[in-house]
C-alpha cells in the first residue's frame, strides 16, 4: 500500500503491542495492571478529596500535592483504555485520530506532572528559607496562577505534536511498540522526512522535563545551603525531613524516565519486552507509589483520608 494522503487519515488505523512473548499470560497480567490502575486512581482521588474537604489541608504544600494527584489520575486514565483493551479483549487496533488524542493527553499530563514537581520543590525552598513569610509568599491566588501556568504551558507545547503528525503521509507499517501511543513511536511511521517532528519533540523535552529537572536540582542545592546554615542539628533534621516525601516523588518520576532514555539509546537491540516493561514502569509506577508515599510519610494526609471514611460512616 502506498503513502496515504491527509484525506485518508480518517481511515488509517495503528496497531499497538501488548507484552511481547507473553501474549498467553495476558489474562494474569490484566489482574496486575487493573490492580495498579485501581490503586493509582483511587489513591490519588482520595488525596484530592481529602485536601478539598479538610480546611486544615488548605496549605500550599497540600494544594500542590492535590495538583500532583490530578496529573497522575490524568496519566492513568489516558493509558487505561488501550492497555486494558489489549489485555482483556486483544483489541490491538486503534484509529489514528484516537491514537493522536491519547498521545496528546499522555504527554500533556506527564509534562504537567513534571511542572508540579518543580512547583513543589519551590514550595519546600520557601518553607525552609523563609518560614515566617511562607503563607504570605505562596498565597492561594499565586498557587492558582502557578497551576494554570503549568497547564497552559503543557497544553500549548503538546498541541503542536499531533497537528504536525497529521500533516504527514503514512505507509502500510503502522505498528507501535507499546500498549499506548507515544510521540517517539508515532514519528517512526510516516513515509516522509520527520526531522522537524524530531527536532520539535527534542526541544519540548528540553524545555519541559530537562529544564524542570535542572531547576529542581538547583532548588535542592539552595535548600541544602539553607539547612546547613541552621545552628542546631535537630533543626537541620526537621527541615530536611519535610522534603523526604517530595524527594521520593521526584526520584520515582525521573529515575524511570532516565532509565527509558538510556534503554532506547544504549540497548536498542535488547529484548522488546525489556523496552515495554521499562516504559510501563515509567508511566504506571509514579501514580501508584506517590499516594502511598505521601499517605505513609504525611500524617495530615492520613488524617484527612481517615476523616473521609469517618464522615461516610456517620452518614450511614
CORTAGI-V957128 format. One record per residue. PHI is phi in degrees with one decimal (none if undefined). OMEGA is omega in whole degrees, 0 to 359 (none if undefined). Layout:
((PHI | OMEGA) (PHI | OMEGA))
This chain:
((none | 183) (-81.2 | 180) (-65.0 | 180) (-96.6 | 176) (-84.6 | 186) (-62.8 | 181) (-66.6 | 183) (-92.4 | 181) (-64.3 | 179) (-62.0 | 182) (-104.5 | 182) (-83.6 | 176) (-121.4 | 173) (-120.9 | 183) (-117.3 | 181) (-88.8 | 180) (-119.3 | 177) (-84.8 | 177) (-109.8 | 186) (-54.6 | 179) (86.0 | 182) (-121.8 | 183) (-58.7 | 181) (-68.4 | 181) (-100.4 | 181) (-56.7 | 180) (-61.3 | 179) (-68.8 | 180) (-65.9 | 179) (-62.3 | 178) (-65.8 | 180) (-62.1 | 184) (-67.2 | 180) (-65.6 | 177) (-62.8 | 179) (-63.1 | 178) (-62.7 | 180) (-61.7 | 180) (-61.6 | 182) (-65.7 | 185) (-71.5 | 180) (-68.6 | 181) (-60.7 | 179) (-70.1 | 177) (-66.3 | 177) (-63.8 | 177) (-63.5 | 178) (-60.0 | 181) (-66.4 | 180) (-63.7 | 180) (-66.0 | 183) (-69.3 | 188) (-92.4 | 184) (-105.7 | 181) (-58.3 | 180) (-66.4 | 181) (-98.7 | 179) (-85.0 | 177) (-114.0 | 185) (-51.8 | 183) (-58.1 | 184) (-79.3 | 175) (-66.1 | 176) (-66.0 | 177) (-62.9 | 176) (-63.2 | 176) (-61.3 | 179) (-60.9 | 179) (-63.5 | 178) (-61.1 | 181) (-64.8 | 182) (-74.0 | 172) (-64.6 | 179) (-60.6 | 179) (-62.4 | 182) (-63.9 | 181) (-66.6 | 180) (-67.2 | 183) (-91.3 | 188) (-55.1 | 186) (-57.5 | 184) (-78.6 | 181) (-63.5 | 181) (-73.0 | 176) (-61.7 | 178) (-68.7 | 185) (-70.1 | 183) (-90.6 | 191) (-120.9 | 185) (53.4 | 181) (-89.1 | 183) (-83.7 | 186) (-91.2 | 176) (-141.0 | 181) (-71.7 | 189) (-62.8 | 180) (-65.5 | 176) (-63.6 | 178) (-65.3 | 178) (-62.4 | 180) (-63.8 | 179) (-62.7 | 178) (-56.8 | 181) (-59.7 | 183) (-70.0 | 178) (-60.9 | 183) (-70.4 | 179) (-65.7 | 180) (-67.5 | 177) (-65.2 | 178) (-64.7 | 177) (-62.2 | 179) (-61.0 | 178) (-61.5 | 179) (-63.5 | 179) (-67.8 | 177) (-61.3 | 175) (-65.8 | 178) (-60.8 | 179) (-68.4 | 177) (-67.7 | 176) (-65.4 | 177) (-57.7 | 180) (-65.9 | 179) (-63.9 | 180) (-63.0 | 182) (-61.8 | 182) (-90.0 | 183) (-73.6 | 184) (-140.6 | 186) (-62.0 | 182) (-69.3 | 180) (-109.6 | 184) (-55.0 | 182) (-73.6 | 177) (-75.6 | 179) (-79.6 | 181) (-95.4 | 178) (-78.2 | 180) (-58.8 | 177) (-59.2 | 179) (-67.4 | 178) (-64.7 | 177) (-62.3 | 178) (-62.7 | 178) (-63.9 | 178) (-63.5 | 178) (-66.3 | 179) (-63.3 | 178) (-61.8 | 180) (-64.9 | 182) (-63.1 | 179) (-60.7 | 183) (-65.4 | 182) (-64.8 | 182) (-63.3 | 182) (-67.6 | 185) (-78.6 | 181) (-64.7 | 182) (-72.0 | 185) (-64.8 | 179) (-66.7 | 179) (-62.4 | 180) (-68.4 | 180) (-63.7 | 182) (-74.6 | 180) (-84.6 | 188) (-94.3 | 175) (-82.6 | 183) (-123.8 | 184) (-107.7 | 188) (-83.5 | 182) (-91.4 | 185) (-123.9 | 180) (-105.5 | 179) (-94.6 | 185) (-101.1 | 180) (-132.0 | 178) (-87.7 | 181) (-153.0 | 187) (-98.3 | 177) (-122.4 | 182) (-62.0 | 181) (-62.0 | 176) (-80.5 | 187) (-67.4 | 181) (-74.2 | 175) (-84.9 | 188) (-87.4 | 187) (-62.9 | 174) (-93.4 | 182) (-154.1 | 179) (-69.9 | 181) (-109.8 | 183) (-59.1 | 180) (-61.0 | 179) (-63.4 | 181) (-66.1 | 179) (-64.0 | 179) (-63.3 | 179) (-60.7 | 179) (-64.3 | 179) (-61.8 | 179) (-66.3 | 178) (-60.7 | 180) (-67.0 | 183) (-76.4 | 181) (-112.3 | 184) (-62.6 | 180) (-64.2 | 181) (-66.6 | 180) (-60.1 | 181) (-63.9 | 178) (-63.1 | 181) (-69.0 | 175) (-64.5 | 177) (-61.7 | 178) (-60.8 | 179) (-58.7 | 182) (-75.6 | 172) (-64.1 | 178) (-66.3 | 178) (-63.1 | 180) (-62.8 | 178) (-61.7 | 179) (-67.5 | 181) (-63.6 | 180) (-64.8 | 178) (-84.0 | 177) (-76.6 | 188) (-67.9 | 187) (-89.8 | 177) (-65.1 | 179) (-65.2 | 178) (-64.6 | 177) (-62.4 | 181) (-64.5 | 180) (-62.7 | 180) (-65.3 | 180) (-67.8 | 182) (-63.0 | 179) (-72.1 | 182) (-99.3 | 188) (-59.6 | 182) (-61.5 | 180) (-68.3 | 177) (-60.7 | 178) (-61.8 | 180) (-63.3 | 179) (-64.6 | 180) (-65.3 | 180) (-63.4 | 181) (-84.2 | 190) (-86.3 | 181) (-63.1 | 175) (-61.7 | 179) (-62.0 | 178) (-64.1 | 179) (-60.7 | 178) (-63.2 | 180) (-62.5 | 179) (-64.9 | 180) (-62.5 | 182) (-66.8 | 184) (-99.8 | 187) (-93.8 | 183) (-132.9 | 183) (-60.5 | 187) (-99.3 | 177) (-75.0 | 184) (-56.7 | 176) (-56.8 | 179) (-62.0 | 180) (-63.2 | 178) (-61.5 | 181) (-64.3 | 181) (-64.4 | 179) (-62.3 | 179) (-66.1 | 178) (-65.5 | 177) (-61.0 | 181) (-61.1 | 184) (-88.3 | 188) (-97.1 | 187) (-69.6 | 181) (-57.1 | 179) (-63.9 | 179) (-81.0 | 187) (-80.0 | 186) (-60.7 | 176) (-60.5 | 179) (-67.8 | 180) (-58.5 | 184) (-71.8 | 177) (-71.2 | 181) (-75.4 | 187) (-86.0 | 189) (-116.6 | 184) (-61.5 | 179) (-58.9 | 178) (-68.6 | 177) (-58.5 | 181) (-66.2 | 179) (-64.7 | 178) (-67.2 | 178) (-61.9 | 179) (-64.0 | 178) (-61.0 | 182) (-73.5 | 178) (-67.6 | 177) (-65.7 | 179) (-65.6 | 178) (-64.6 | 179) (-65.4 | 179) (-66.7 | 181) (-93.8 | none))
